[in-house]
Amino acid sequence: MCNEDPKRKVTHDALEFLGTAFGKMFWQVHGLGTGWLARWMSSSIGATWHDLNCQFKLVFLDQFAGVNMSDRSHRGRGRALYEEIKARVLDGTYGAGAALPSTRACAAERGLSRTTVSTVYEELASEGFIKTKPGGSSRVAAGAKSDSDFLACITRPADSHCRSGARARLSAFGERVSELKLPSTATPLTGNIDFMYGPLAGADFPTLTWMKASRQVDRERPERLAYTDARGDLRLRRALQSYVARSRGISCSVGQLVIVNGSQQALDFCARLLLDPGDKVVVENPGYRMAHHVFSAAGARLHGISVDHQGLKTDQLRRVRRATFAYVTPTHQFPLGSFLTMPRRQSLLKWAAQTGAWILEDDYDSEYRYAVRPVPTLQSLDENGAVIYIGTFSKILSPELRLGYMIVPERLVDAMASAKQLADRHSASKAQRTLAILLEEGSYDRHVRRLRRLQEARRTALLAALERYLPGRLTVDGASSGLHLVIWIHELSSAREADLVAAARREQVLVHPVGPLYLTHGGRQAPRRSAGLVLGYALLDPDQIERGVKRLAAAVRRMG
């Protein structure tokens, strides 16, 4: 189908030929004036059903004249439409079964006659690209795009605007972004058991509750559909103010709350508003690399502070001078899972007050506490307005919702609201209003309690399986809260982490090394340690966890 003779004419090319001849009579018909022609037709020919319902009330002979494109080949627009649809079918843009616009809609959109579009569709159908159905939509035919056809088409010489090889000219920010090594979001192959941190099980989402609240939002649709407050829906912010007060002991005004598209956008705003290239940022080491990437993209210099079983080693802050801010995960340090103790929280706040630095408190999964008592947040302990609190709904509802929030000091409210407005006006209104209903009526709190029980059962299953299949061969960190834990394999050094991941993959289990979460110093990782893996369990059921650990144990034994 791709080796078509370019000289071959399709049916509508005949219309162009006829149009050339009929076009010579254009002045004769139109020279009489359309008003005269209409009066003549109405007085000479009685109105019939066809006259009243035809596409064109007046018939002009030049209607059949071909209208040429302004491209180099001067092909007719009907021919161009034919080749465009054919190309999109062959390259997979229009997949099998995809509906094409009706002939009437396509004609109106492209400025063509309906007859021309109908002819194009008929030609495509005769060649097997689409299937037409009287009274129904024309759809792409199954099998229209074969591998051989596709390969033949993509080997054609590319147009000048498609030539590759030239490197894009980027800003300094763009250059920094292009050099980052961001994590893949590819879906794992079927059959693999993935201990990935971040995704949640689809079955855990409160579908019926969400749908009920969503329908209520639809019924309450405002008369005016317009952009709203960049800080977020007022109803949601009021409900959220009450929620953080009772769940986290945070006291804030509604005005301090800013709704964002997940915690990642909150981090991006902080980097844009607070950092200049060359500024120093204190981060946990190891730590959350997506946050590190945001700060690096802004041109910041990262200063890693070590972490132990009590969280960030705040005594090391004495060596840090003139840092713009410190980014911490105090409730459940990522990835090691330690809990920042009260003395160290006080020490961190004191350092910020003395140096004038900000503190970014990422409270990403604080709802999941199994063996620790709640401790006041840094934001609630702060007396100097230095803490920017970041929360998310990705770990309770779904990462796909892209909903999070910030509690910012009063002096930053206007700047954050302006940054949000410039970025995307505001977050999706319907999702905000739906969530507000869940928070108001208590459905969200009930869902949190239900999900906490489910995640604790998964955590228990994971710990039991590790003890069963790898007894005495590892140490577990960070199991007292959150949605993941870290294991250290005693018999393997950190240099063998990549080999362990590969061996596990051969056993059809996907595990994720700790190594990439460390900042590097002079090309080497510090400190010296055993091979470590971050095992997320929120995506798996207890049976999958059991089988996954069994496969992992087989991989460890083969390496030992």
MARGU-678960 format. One line per 10 residues: number of its first residue (from 1); for each residue z, x, y of C-alpha. Coordinates in nm, 2 decimals. Example, Ala and Ser with C-alpha at 12.3 -4.5 7.8 and 13.67 -1.06 7.14 Angstrom:
BEGIN
1) 0.78,1.23,-0.45; 0.71,1.37,-0.11
//
This chain:
BEGIN
1) 0.00,0.00,0.00; 0.06,0.30,0.23; -0.29,0.46,0.18; -0.46,0.18,0.36; -0.80,0.24,0.52; -0.74,0.22,0.90; -1.08,0.07,0.95; -1.00,-0.23,0.73; -0.98,-0.54,0.93; -0.72,-0.81,0.87
11) -0.80,-1.18,0.93; -0.68,-1.19,1.29; -0.92,-0.91,1.39; -1.19,-1.17,1.37; -1.01,-1.37,1.64; -1.04,-1.06,1.86; -1.42,-1.05,1.79; -1.46,-1.42,1.87; -1.24,-1.38,2.18; -1.48,-1.11,2.32
21) -1.77,-1.35,2.31; -1.57,-1.66,2.42; -1.41,-1.46,2.70; -1.75,-1.45,2.88; -1.72,-1.82,2.93; -1.37,-1.79,3.08; -1.49,-1.84,3.44; -1.70,-2.14,3.34; -1.40,-2.33,3.20; -1.13,-2.22,3.43
31) -1.36,-2.22,3.73; -1.35,-2.60,3.71; -0.98,-2.60,3.77; -0.71,-2.69,3.52; -0.63,-3.01,3.71; -0.98,-3.14,3.68; -1.00,-3.04,3.31; -0.67,-3.23,3.23; -0.79,-3.54,3.41; -1.12,-3.53,3.23
41) -0.95,-3.49,2.89; -0.70,-3.77,2.95; -0.98,-4.01,3.06; -1.22,-3.92,2.79; -1.00,-3.88,2.48; -0.72,-4.12,2.39; -0.38,-3.97,2.33; -0.31,-3.91,1.96; -0.01,-3.78,1.77; -0.18,-3.44,1.75
51) -0.24,-3.43,2.12; 0.13,-3.51,2.19; 0.27,-3.26,1.94; 0.03,-2.97,1.94; 0.15,-2.63,2.06; -0.08,-2.62,2.37; -0.15,-2.92,2.58; -0.47,-2.77,2.72; -0.71,-2.57,2.51; -0.88,-2.28,2.67
61) -1.14,-2.07,2.49; -1.00,-1.75,2.62; -0.68,-1.83,2.43; -0.84,-1.66,2.13; -0.92,-1.33,2.31; -0.73,-1.04,2.17; -0.46,-0.89,2.40; -0.46,-0.51,2.36; -0.15,-0.29,2.35; -0.12,-0.01,2.61
71) -0.08,0.25,2.33; -0.33,0.52,2.26; -0.51,0.34,1.99; -0.57,0.02,2.19; -0.50,-0.19,1.89; -0.45,-0.56,1.92; -0.10,-0.69,1.95; -0.14,-0.90,1.63; -0.24,-0.59,1.44; 0.05,-0.40,1.59
81) 0.29,-0.68,1.48; 0.14,-0.66,1.13; 0.19,-0.28,1.10; 0.54,-0.30,1.26; 0.67,-0.55,1.00; 0.50,-0.36,0.72; 0.66,-0.03,0.83; 1.00,-0.19,0.86; 0.97,-0.33,0.50; 0.87,0.01,0.36
91) 1.14,0.21,0.53; 1.41,-0.04,0.42; 1.50,-0.17,0.77; 1.40,-0.52,0.64; 1.56,-0.54,0.30; 1.45,-0.76,0.01; 1.53,-1.12,0.09; 1.58,-1.06,0.46; 1.46,-1.36,0.66; 1.18,-1.31,0.92
101) 1.18,-1.51,1.24; 0.98,-1.83,1.23; 0.62,-1.81,1.35; 0.72,-2.02,1.66; 1.02,-1.79,1.74; 0.82,-1.47,1.68; 0.53,-1.60,1.90; 0.76,-1.68,2.18; 0.95,-1.35,2.16; 0.63,-1.13,2.14
111) 0.41,-1.33,2.38; 0.16,-1.41,2.11; 0.00,-1.73,2.00; 0.15,-1.90,1.70; -0.19,-1.88,1.53; -0.19,-1.50,1.55; 0.16,-1.47,1.41; 0.08,-1.71,1.13; -0.22,-1.50,1.04; -0.01,-1.19,1.03
121) 0.24,-1.35,0.80; -0.03,-1.47,0.57; -0.18,-1.13,0.55; 0.16,-0.97,0.47; 0.22,-1.23,0.20; -0.12,-1.17,0.04; -0.03,-0.80,0.01; 0.30,-0.87,-0.14; 0.53,-0.77,0.14; 0.67,-1.11,0.22
131) 0.70,-1.45,0.06; 0.63,-1.76,0.26; 0.75,-2.11,0.19; 0.63,-2.43,0.36; 0.91,-2.56,0.57; 1.13,-2.26,0.50; 1.18,-1.91,0.62; 0.95,-1.63,0.54; 1.14,-1.36,0.36; 1.08,-1.00,0.25
141) 0.96,-1.00,-0.11; 1.17,-0.83,-0.38; 1.01,-0.50,-0.48; 0.80,-0.47,-0.16; 0.96,-0.14,-0.09; 0.90,0.09,-0.39; 1.01,0.45,-0.39; 0.65,0.58,-0.41; 0.54,0.36,-0.12; 0.84,0.47,0.09
151) 0.78,0.84,0.01; 0.42,0.81,0.10; 0.49,0.65,0.43; 0.76,0.89,0.54; 0.53,1.19,0.48; 0.29,1.07,0.75; 0.28,1.28,1.06; 0.56,1.17,1.29; 0.51,1.05,1.64; 0.60,1.29,1.92
161) 0.93,1.11,1.99; 1.04,1.15,1.63; 0.99,1.52,1.61; 1.30,1.71,1.50; 1.41,2.07,1.54; 1.50,2.07,1.91; 1.87,2.09,1.96; 2.02,1.82,2.17; 2.15,1.92,2.51; 2.51,1.82,2.53
171) 2.79,1.84,2.78; 3.08,2.08,2.72; 3.27,1.78,2.58; 2.98,1.70,2.36; 2.96,2.06,2.23; 3.33,2.05,2.13; 3.28,1.72,1.95; 2.98,1.84,1.76; 3.17,2.14,1.63; 3.46,1.92,1.48
181) 3.48,1.87,1.11; 3.57,1.50,1.08; 3.67,1.34,0.75; 3.41,1.15,0.55; 3.43,0.77,0.53; 3.21,0.75,0.22; 3.31,0.49,-0.04; 3.41,0.66,-0.37; 3.20,0.61,-0.68; 3.30,0.32,-0.92
191) 3.53,0.44,-1.19; 3.72,0.69,-0.98; 4.08,0.63,-0.90; 4.13,0.73,-0.54; 4.48,0.83,-0.41; 4.34,0.82,-0.05; 4.58,0.77,0.23; 4.48,0.50,0.49; 4.30,0.22,0.31; 4.49,-0.09,0.20
201) 4.42,-0.32,-0.09; 4.20,-0.61,0.01; 4.41,-0.85,-0.19; 4.71,-0.77,0.03; 4.55,-0.92,0.34; 4.70,-1.26,0.44; 4.36,-1.43,0.42; 4.47,-1.79,0.43; 4.73,-1.74,0.70; 4.48,-1.55,0.91
211) 4.21,-1.81,0.86; 4.44,-2.09,0.96; 4.54,-1.92,1.28; 4.18,-1.82,1.35; 4.07,-2.19,1.33; 4.35,-2.28,1.57; 4.21,-2.02,1.81; 3.86,-2.18,1.78; 4.00,-2.52,1.86; 4.17,-2.38,2.16
221) 3.86,-2.21,2.30; 3.88,-2.18,2.67; 3.63,-2.35,2.89; 3.54,-2.02,3.06; 3.41,-1.74,2.84; 3.46,-1.43,3.04; 3.61,-1.08,3.04; 3.99,-1.08,3.03; 4.28,-0.85,3.13; 4.20,-0.50,3.01
231) 4.56,-0.46,2.90; 4.51,-0.73,2.64; 4.57,-1.10,2.58; 4.89,-1.21,2.77; 5.00,-1.43,2.48; 4.98,-1.14,2.24; 5.16,-0.90,2.47; 5.44,-1.15,2.51; 5.47,-1.20,2.14; 5.45,-0.82,2.08
241) 5.73,-0.76,2.34; 5.96,-0.98,2.13; 5.85,-0.82,1.80; 5.91,-0.46,1.90; 6.25,-0.56,2.05; 6.37,-0.71,1.72; 6.20,-0.47,1.48; 6.23,-0.14,1.66; 6.49,-0.20,1.93; 6.25,-0.13,2.21
251) 6.30,-0.28,2.55; 5.99,-0.29,2.76; 5.81,-0.53,3.01; 5.50,-0.72,2.92; 5.32,-0.51,3.18; 5.39,-0.19,2.99; 5.20,-0.31,2.68; 4.83,-0.22,2.65; 4.63,-0.35,2.35; 4.39,-0.09,2.21
261) 4.14,-0.06,1.93; 4.38,0.12,1.70; 4.60,0.42,1.75; 4.29,0.65,1.76; 4.18,0.49,2.09; 4.54,0.53,2.23; 4.52,0.90,2.15; 4.18,0.93,2.31; 4.31,0.76,2.63; 4.61,1.00,2.65
271) 4.38,1.30,2.61; 4.14,1.17,2.87; 4.40,1.09,3.13; 4.65,1.36,3.08; 4.46,1.67,2.96; 4.24,1.92,3.14; 4.04,2.19,2.94; 4.28,2.47,2.86; 4.60,2.27,2.87; 4.85,2.33,2.59
281) 4.95,2.05,2.35; 5.24,2.08,2.11; 5.16,1.93,1.76; 5.33,1.93,1.42; 5.21,2.18,1.17; 5.09,2.04,0.93; 5.00,1.73,1.11; 4.76,1.44,1.17; 4.42,1.61,1.21; 4.24,1.32,1.37
291) 4.49,1.35,1.66; 4.43,1.72,1.67; 4.06,1.66,1.69; 4.10,1.43,1.99; 4.30,1.69,2.18; 4.06,1.97,2.08; 3.76,1.77,2.20; 3.93,1.73,2.54; 3.95,2.11,2.55; 4.32,2.15,2.48
301) 4.48,2.45,2.31; 4.69,2.33,2.01; 5.04,2.49,1.96; 5.17,2.42,1.62; 5.54,2.38,1.55; 5.66,2.40,1.19; 5.81,2.10,1.01; 6.09,2.09,0.76; 6.29,1.81,0.58; 6.44,1.71,0.92
311) 6.11,1.69,1.10; 5.98,1.90,1.39; 6.17,2.23,1.43; 6.27,2.16,1.79; 6.43,2.50,1.82; 6.08,2.65,1.83; 6.01,2.46,2.15; 6.20,2.72,2.35; 5.90,2.95,2.31; 5.66,2.68,2.45
321) 5.61,2.68,2.83; 5.39,2.45,3.04; 5.28,2.22,2.76; 5.12,1.89,2.89; 5.26,1.69,2.61; 5.39,1.69,2.25; 5.25,1.47,1.98; 5.49,1.37,1.71; 5.53,1.13,1.42; 5.92,1.11,1.41
331) 5.97,0.81,1.18; 5.76,0.94,0.89; 5.61,1.28,0.97; 5.25,1.30,0.86; 5.19,1.43,0.61; 5.52,1.57,0.48; 5.71,1.25,0.53; 6.03,1.39,0.69; 6.24,1.19,0.93; 6.32,1.34,1.27
341) 6.70,1.35,1.29; 6.89,1.22,1.59; 7.00,1.57,1.71; 6.64,1.68,1.71; 6.52,1.37,1.89; 6.77,1.44,2.16; 6.65,1.80,2.17; 6.29,1.70,2.20; 6.37,1.46,2.49; 6.57,1.73,2.67
351) 6.28,1.97,2.64; 6.04,1.71,2.78; 6.27,1.65,3.08; 6.31,2.02,3.15; 5.94,2.10,3.13; 5.79,1.78,3.27; 5.59,1.73,2.95; 5.50,1.39,2.81; 5.58,1.29,2.45; 5.34,1.09,2.24
361) 5.54,0.90,1.98; 5.31,0.78,1.70; 5.50,0.52,1.50; 5.22,0.45,1.26; 5.40,0.31,0.95; 5.76,0.25,1.05; 5.77,-0.10,0.88; 5.78,0.08,0.54; 6.14,0.20,0.49; 6.28,0.22,0.14
371) 6.56,0.47,0.14; 6.63,0.55,0.50; 6.82,0.36,0.77; 6.64,0.28,1.10; 6.70,0.52,1.39; 6.63,0.44,1.75; 6.28,0.54,1.86; 6.22,0.82,2.11; 6.09,0.55,2.35; 6.42,0.36,2.34
381) 6.62,0.68,2.39; 6.41,0.81,2.68; 6.57,0.79,3.02; 6.30,0.97,3.22; 5.99,0.77,3.14; 5.83,1.05,2.95; 5.75,0.88,2.62; 5.42,0.70,2.54; 5.48,0.49,2.23; 5.19,0.41,2.00
391) 5.19,0.14,1.73; 4.92,0.00,1.50; 4.85,-0.30,1.29; 4.62,-0.10,1.06; 4.90,-0.03,0.81; 5.02,-0.39,0.79; 4.70,-0.60,0.82; 4.39,-0.40,0.80; 4.22,-0.09,0.95; 3.91,-0.30,1.00
401) 4.08,-0.52,1.26; 4.10,-0.22,1.50; 4.41,-0.34,1.67; 4.69,-0.13,1.80; 4.91,-0.11,2.11; 5.07,0.13,2.35; 5.40,0.11,2.54; 5.34,0.33,2.85; 5.58,0.43,3.13; 5.54,0.22,3.44
411) 5.38,0.51,3.63; 5.09,0.52,3.38; 5.02,0.15,3.35; 4.74,0.12,3.61; 4.57,0.44,3.48; 4.57,0.32,3.12; 4.45,-0.02,3.21; 4.16,0.13,3.41; 4.07,0.36,3.12; 4.06,0.07,2.88
421) 3.84,-0.13,3.12; 3.60,0.16,3.15; 3.59,0.22,2.78; 3.52,-0.13,2.65; 3.66,-0.39,2.90; 3.92,-0.51,2.65; 3.98,-0.55,2.27; 3.83,-0.84,2.09; 3.99,-1.16,2.23; 3.98,-1.38,1.92
431) 4.16,-1.13,1.70; 4.42,-1.08,1.96; 4.49,-1.45,1.99; 4.49,-1.49,1.62; 4.75,-1.22,1.58; 4.96,-1.37,1.86; 4.99,-1.69,1.66; 5.11,-1.50,1.35; 5.37,-1.32,1.56; 5.49,-1.64,1.73
441) 5.53,-1.86,1.42; 5.69,-1.59,1.21; 5.40,-1.55,0.96; 5.36,-1.18,1.05; 5.73,-1.10,0.98; 5.70,-1.28,0.64; 5.39,-1.08,0.56; 5.56,-0.75,0.65; 5.85,-0.84,0.41; 5.61,-0.93,0.14
451) 5.40,-0.62,0.18; 5.71,-0.40,0.19; 5.81,-0.52,-0.15; 5.45,-0.46,-0.29; 5.44,-0.11,-0.15; 5.78,-0.02,-0.28; 5.67,-0.13,-0.63; 5.37,0.09,-0.60; 5.58,0.38,-0.48; 5.82,0.33,-0.77
461) 5.53,0.33,-1.02; 5.39,0.65,-0.87; 5.73,0.83,-0.89; 5.78,0.72,-1.25; 5.43,0.83,-1.35; 5.48,1.17,-1.19; 5.80,1.21,-1.38; 5.65,1.10,-1.70; 5.33,1.31,-1.70; 5.43,1.61,-1.49
471) 5.80,1.66,-1.56; 5.95,1.97,-1.40; 5.62,2.09,-1.27; 5.63,1.96,-0.92; 5.84,1.87,-0.61; 5.80,1.54,-0.42; 5.84,1.51,-0.05; 5.82,1.21,0.18; 5.89,0.93,-0.07; 6.16,0.75,0.12
481) 5.92,0.57,0.35; 5.56,0.51,0.44; 5.25,0.46,0.22; 5.20,0.81,0.08; 5.40,1.11,-0.05; 5.33,1.48,-0.10; 5.36,1.67,-0.43; 5.38,2.05,-0.46; 5.25,2.19,-0.79; 5.49,2.48,-0.87
491) 5.25,2.68,-1.10; 4.96,2.68,-0.86; 4.93,2.86,-0.53; 4.78,2.71,-0.21; 4.47,2.92,-0.27; 4.39,2.70,-0.58; 4.41,2.36,-0.40; 4.03,2.33,-0.39; 4.00,2.41,-0.76; 4.27,2.15,-0.84
501) 4.08,1.88,-0.64; 3.76,1.97,-0.82; 3.93,1.96,-1.16; 4.08,1.62,-1.08; 3.74,1.49,-0.98; 3.61,1.58,-1.32; 3.88,1.36,-1.46; 3.76,1.08,-1.23; 4.06,1.09,-1.01; 4.04,1.17,-0.64
511) 4.32,1.36,-0.48; 4.35,1.51,-0.13; 4.48,1.86,-0.05; 4.75,1.94,0.21; 4.57,2.26,0.32; 4.32,2.10,0.57; 4.62,1.94,0.76; 4.75,2.28,0.86; 4.65,2.46,1.17; 4.50,2.80,1.10
521) 4.62,3.13,1.25; 4.38,3.42,1.25; 4.19,3.26,0.96; 4.49,3.23,0.74; 4.72,2.95,0.66; 5.10,2.98,0.72; 5.34,2.96,0.56; 5.28,3.07,0.20; 5.33,2.78,-0.03; 5.24,2.60,-0.36
531) 4.93,2.39,-0.39; 5.00,2.05,-0.23; 4.84,1.71,-0.26; 4.88,1.40,-0.04; 4.89,1.09,-0.26; 4.84,0.76,-0.10; 4.92,0.45,-0.31; 4.86,0.15,-0.09; 4.51,0.10,-0.23; 4.61,0.10,-0.60
541) 4.79,-0.13,-0.83; 5.06,0.00,-1.07; 4.82,0.02,-1.37; 4.57,0.23,-1.17; 4.85,0.45,-1.05; 4.96,0.51,-1.41; 4.61,0.60,-1.52; 4.54,0.81,-1.22; 4.85,1.03,-1.26; 4.77,1.07,-1.63
551) 4.43,1.20,-1.54; 4.57,1.43,-1.27; 4.82,1.57,-1.53; 4.53,1.65,-1.76; 4.36,1.84,-1.47; 4.68,2.04,-1.40; 4.72,2.14,-1.76; 4.36,2.26,-1.78; 4.42,2.49,-1.48; 4.75,2.62,-1.61
//
